[in-house]
Amino acid sequence: MTKVLSANFMRLKKDKVFWIGLVFMFAAGIFFPVMRYMDMKQTGTINPIDNAFLGCVLFIGIIMAVFCSLFIGTEYSDGTIRNKVIVGQNRNSIYLANFVTCVVVSLIMCIAFFVPYLCIGIPLLGFFIMTTKIVILFILTAFLLAIAFSSIYTLISMLNHSKAITAVICILLAFLLLFVGGQLNKMLNEPEMNMSVVMSENGQEYKEIPNPHYLNEGERKTVQFVYDFIPGGQVIQCMSLEATNLPLLPLYSFIIILLTTGIGLLCFKKKDLK
């Protein structure tokens, strides 16, 4: 596995997608606090550093979808994976080496955002309003979320021969997860009562009526669990800094990592390498 990992990291030095993603995340880390500072100066409103310091989670799912699918897909298209097996490399080692490579890249991408954001944001916007404990929990959530995305995309990429199809599936999945997360957030934020215009003897009156889309207690618990569990839901919660069950989010990401990696190892062992 060490040799496979070493070869993967050597490839990273020349990987254009890796460097483009890295530059993008670094630039985003500079752009977010600078734009907030300019907005604060123009409008006079207070823009604390807290508001966008997890902006990396909005991009990491998409960036890793592109990177994992193309990085691993290239190994299939070039016949590298098949050659590794022929020369005696263990399939588990091949899978885990690619997984570790993608994980390291995802963490580097997050760090590339955090470092300039904090270095520029703290002098411009001041320190965090949130407690240190909450900040650390959110950062831990972001890192494990990035790893969870990498684990999902590694599973898909390692079980599919076609680089193009893999890229399409991973990118569509990234956007689908964000869409589902947004929809679940909307469902949970539905008000219990709505204001409606009612005709009476005195004319039009405003009256509160029950909202048919409001979730009852059982439905709310189910939707909240799914919202907390899926990566798309965690992205929305990190971006809004509104997480009802924040300590559970890293745990859910860890479960996703274990499940997808376990399934990937089992399926890759049985995969016919063409």
C-alpha positions as CSV (number, residue, x, y, z in Angstrom):
1,M,0.0,0.0,0.0
2,T,2.9,2.4,0.7
3,K,4.2,2.1,-2.8
4,V,0.7,2.7,-4.3
5,L,0.2,5.7,-2.0
6,S,3.6,7.1,-3.0
7,A,2.8,6.8,-6.7
8,N,-0.6,8.5,-6.1
9,F,1.1,11.5,-4.3
10,M,3.6,11.7,-7.1
11,R,0.7,12.0,-9.6
12,L,-0.8,14.8,-7.5
13,K,2.2,17.1,-8.3
14,K,1.1,17.1,-12.0
15,D,-2.7,16.8,-11.5
16,K,-4.3,19.9,-13.0
17,V,-7.7,19.3,-11.3
18,F,-5.9,19.2,-7.9
19,W,-4.1,22.5,-8.5
20,I,-7.1,24.2,-10.0
21,G,-9.2,23.2,-7.0
22,L,-6.5,24.3,-4.6
23,V,-6.2,27.7,-6.2
24,F,-10.0,28.1,-6.2
25,M,-10.3,27.2,-2.5
26,F,-7.5,29.6,-1.6
27,A,-9.0,32.4,-3.6
28,A,-12.4,31.7,-2.0
29,G,-10.8,31.9,1.4
30,I,-9.6,35.4,0.5
31,F,-12.7,36.5,-1.4
32,F,-15.3,35.8,1.4
33,P,-13.8,37.9,4.2
34,V,-12.8,40.7,1.9
35,M,-16.3,41.0,0.4
36,R,-17.9,40.9,3.8
37,Y,-15.6,43.7,5.0
38,M,-16.4,45.8,1.9
39,D,-20.1,45.2,2.5
40,M,-19.8,46.1,6.2
41,K,-18.1,49.4,5.2
42,Q,-20.7,50.3,2.6
43,T,-23.9,49.4,4.6
44,G,-22.6,49.9,8.1
45,T,-23.9,46.5,9.2
46,I,-21.9,44.2,11.3
47,N,-20.5,41.1,9.4
48,P,-18.9,38.9,12.0
49,I,-16.3,36.4,10.8
50,D,-18.5,33.5,11.9
51,N,-21.0,34.0,9.0
52,A,-18.9,32.5,6.2
53,F,-16.0,30.7,7.8
54,L,-17.5,27.3,6.7
55,G,-17.9,28.4,3.1
56,C,-15.6,25.6,2.0
57,V,-18.3,23.0,2.6
58,L,-20.4,24.6,-0.2
59,F,-17.6,23.8,-2.7
60,I,-15.9,20.7,-1.3
61,G,-18.6,18.2,-2.4
62,I,-18.4,19.5,-6.0
63,I,-14.6,19.8,-6.2
64,M,-14.1,16.3,-4.8
65,A,-16.7,14.9,-7.2
66,V,-14.6,16.1,-10.1
67,F,-11.3,15.2,-8.5
68,C,-12.1,11.7,-7.4
69,S,-13.9,10.7,-10.6
70,L,-11.1,12.0,-12.9
71,F,-8.1,10.9,-10.7
72,I,-9.4,7.3,-10.2
73,G,-11.0,7.2,-13.6
74,T,-7.7,7.9,-15.2
75,E,-6.3,4.8,-13.6
76,Y,-9.0,2.7,-15.2
77,S,-8.7,4.4,-18.6
78,D,-4.9,3.9,-18.6
79,G,-5.1,0.3,-17.3
80,T,-3.1,1.2,-14.2
81,I,-5.4,-0.5,-11.7
82,R,-5.4,-3.7,-13.8
83,N,-1.6,-3.6,-14.0
84,K,-1.3,-3.2,-10.3
85,V,-3.4,-6.3,-9.7
86,I,-1.4,-8.3,-12.3
87,V,2.0,-7.4,-10.6
88,G,0.6,-8.7,-7.3
89,Q,-0.8,-5.6,-5.5
90,N,-3.6,-6.4,-3.0
91,R,-7.0,-5.1,-4.1
92,N,-7.7,-3.8,-0.6
93,S,-4.4,-1.9,-0.7
94,I,-5.3,-0.4,-4.1
95,Y,-8.7,0.7,-2.9
96,L,-7.5,2.1,0.4
97,A,-4.6,3.9,-1.2
98,N,-7.0,5.8,-3.6
99,F,-9.3,6.5,-0.7
100,V,-6.5,7.9,1.5
101,T,-5.3,10.0,-1.4
102,C,-8.8,11.5,-2.0
103,V,-9.1,12.1,1.8
104,V,-5.8,13.9,2.0
105,V,-6.8,16.1,-1.0
106,S,-10.1,17.0,0.5
107,L,-8.5,18.0,3.8
108,I,-5.9,20.1,1.9
109,M,-8.7,21.8,0.1
110,C,-10.5,22.7,3.3
111,I,-7.2,24.0,4.9
112,A,-6.5,26.0,1.8
113,F,-9.8,27.8,2.5
114,F,-9.5,28.1,6.2
115,V,-5.9,29.5,6.4
116,P,-6.5,32.7,4.2
117,Y,-10.0,33.1,5.5
118,L,-8.8,33.3,9.1
119,C,-5.6,35.2,8.4
120,I,-7.5,37.9,6.5
121,G,-10.9,37.7,8.2
122,I,-9.7,38.1,11.9
123,P,-7.9,41.4,11.3
124,L,-10.8,42.7,9.1
125,L,-13.9,41.4,10.9
126,G,-12.7,40.5,14.4
127,F,-12.7,37.3,16.3
128,F,-15.5,34.7,16.5
129,I,-18.7,35.5,18.3
130,M,-19.4,31.8,18.8
131,T,-17.7,30.0,21.6
132,T,-14.4,28.2,20.9
133,K,-16.1,24.8,21.6
134,I,-18.8,25.5,18.9
135,V,-16.1,26.7,16.4
136,I,-14.1,23.5,16.9
137,L,-17.2,21.3,16.5
138,F,-18.1,23.1,13.3
139,I,-14.5,22.7,11.9
140,L,-14.5,19.0,12.9
141,T,-17.9,18.6,11.2
142,A,-16.5,20.3,8.0
143,F,-13.4,18.0,7.9
144,L,-15.4,14.8,8.4
145,L,-18.0,16.0,5.9
146,A,-15.1,16.4,3.4
147,I,-13.9,12.9,4.1
148,A,-17.4,11.5,3.8
149,F,-17.8,13.1,0.3
150,S,-14.4,11.6,-0.6
151,S,-15.5,8.2,0.6
152,I,-18.7,8.3,-1.4
153,Y,-17.0,9.4,-4.6
154,T,-14.2,6.8,-4.1
155,L,-16.8,4.1,-3.9
156,I,-18.5,5.2,-7.1
157,S,-15.2,5.8,-9.0
158,M,-13.6,2.5,-8.0
159,L,-16.6,0.4,-9.1
160,N,-17.1,2.1,-12.5
161,H,-14.7,1.7,-15.5
162,S,-15.9,4.7,-17.5
163,K,-14.2,8.0,-16.4
164,A,-16.9,10.1,-18.2
165,I,-19.9,8.2,-16.7
166,T,-18.2,8.3,-13.2
167,A,-17.7,12.1,-13.4
168,V,-21.3,12.7,-14.5
169,I,-22.6,10.5,-11.7
170,C,-20.5,12.1,-9.0
171,I,-21.2,15.7,-10.0
172,L,-24.9,15.0,-10.3
173,L,-24.9,13.3,-6.9
174,A,-23.1,16.4,-5.4
175,F,-25.8,18.7,-6.7
176,L,-28.6,16.3,-5.8
177,L,-27.4,16.0,-2.2
178,L,-27.3,19.8,-1.9
179,F,-30.8,20.0,-3.4
180,V,-32.2,17.4,-1.0
181,G,-30.5,19.2,1.9
182,G,-32.2,22.4,0.9
183,Q,-35.6,20.8,0.6
184,L,-35.3,19.1,4.0
185,N,-34.3,22.5,5.5
186,K,-37.4,24.1,3.9
187,M,-39.7,21.3,5.3
188,L,-38.3,21.7,8.9
189,N,-38.7,25.5,8.7
190,E,-42.4,25.4,7.7
191,P,-44.4,27.5,10.2
192,E,-47.1,25.8,12.3
193,M,-49.7,28.5,11.4
194,N,-50.1,30.6,8.2
195,M,-51.8,34.0,7.9
196,S,-54.8,34.0,5.5
197,V,-57.4,36.4,4.4
198,V,-60.9,35.3,5.5
199,M,-64.2,36.9,4.5
200,S,-66.5,37.8,7.4
201,E,-69.5,40.0,8.1
202,N,-67.0,42.9,8.7
203,G,-65.3,42.3,5.4
204,Q,-61.8,40.9,4.9
205,E,-59.9,39.7,8.1
206,Y,-56.5,38.2,8.6
207,K,-56.7,34.9,10.5
208,E,-54.2,32.2,11.4
209,I,-54.9,28.9,9.9
210,P,-53.0,25.6,10.3
211,N,-50.2,25.0,7.8
212,P,-50.8,21.7,6.0
213,H,-47.1,21.4,5.3
214,Y,-46.1,21.7,9.0
215,L,-44.5,18.4,10.2
216,N,-46.0,16.6,13.2
217,E,-43.7,15.3,15.9
218,G,-43.0,11.9,14.3
219,E,-42.4,13.3,10.8
220,R,-40.2,16.1,12.2
221,K,-37.9,13.5,14.0
222,T,-37.6,11.5,10.8
223,V,-36.9,14.4,8.6
224,Q,-34.4,15.9,11.1
225,F,-32.5,12.6,11.3
226,V,-32.2,12.4,7.5
227,Y,-31.3,16.2,7.4
228,D,-28.5,15.6,9.9
229,F,-27.3,12.3,8.4
230,I,-26.9,13.1,4.7
231,P,-24.0,15.2,3.6
232,G,-26.2,17.7,1.7
233,G,-28.1,18.4,5.0
234,Q,-24.9,18.9,6.8
235,V,-23.7,21.4,4.2
236,I,-26.8,23.5,4.7
237,Q,-26.4,23.4,8.5
238,C,-22.7,24.4,8.3
239,M,-23.4,27.3,5.9
240,S,-26.2,28.6,8.1
241,L,-24.4,27.8,11.4
242,E,-27.8,26.4,12.6
243,A,-27.3,22.8,13.6
244,T,-29.8,21.4,16.1
245,N,-27.7,18.3,16.7
246,L,-24.2,19.6,16.0
247,P,-22.3,17.0,18.1
248,L,-24.0,14.2,16.1
249,L,-23.0,15.5,12.7
250,P,-19.4,14.3,12.8
251,L,-20.6,10.9,14.1
252,Y,-23.0,10.6,11.1
253,S,-20.2,11.4,8.7
254,F,-18.0,8.8,10.4
255,I,-20.8,6.2,9.9
256,I,-21.0,7.1,6.2
257,I,-17.3,6.8,5.8
258,L,-17.3,3.3,7.4
259,L,-20.3,2.1,5.4
260,T,-19.1,3.3,2.0
261,T,-15.5,2.2,2.6
262,G,-16.7,-1.3,3.8
263,I,-19.0,-1.7,0.8
264,G,-16.3,-0.4,-1.6
265,L,-13.7,-2.9,-0.3
266,L,-16.2,-5.9,-0.6
267,C,-17.4,-5.0,-4.1
268,F,-13.9,-4.1,-5.5
269,K,-12.7,-7.6,-4.4
270,K,-15.3,-9.2,-6.7
271,K,-15.0,-6.6,-9.5
272,D,-14.0,-7.9,-12.9
273,L,-11.2,-5.6,-14.1
274,K,-11.5,-5.3,-17.8
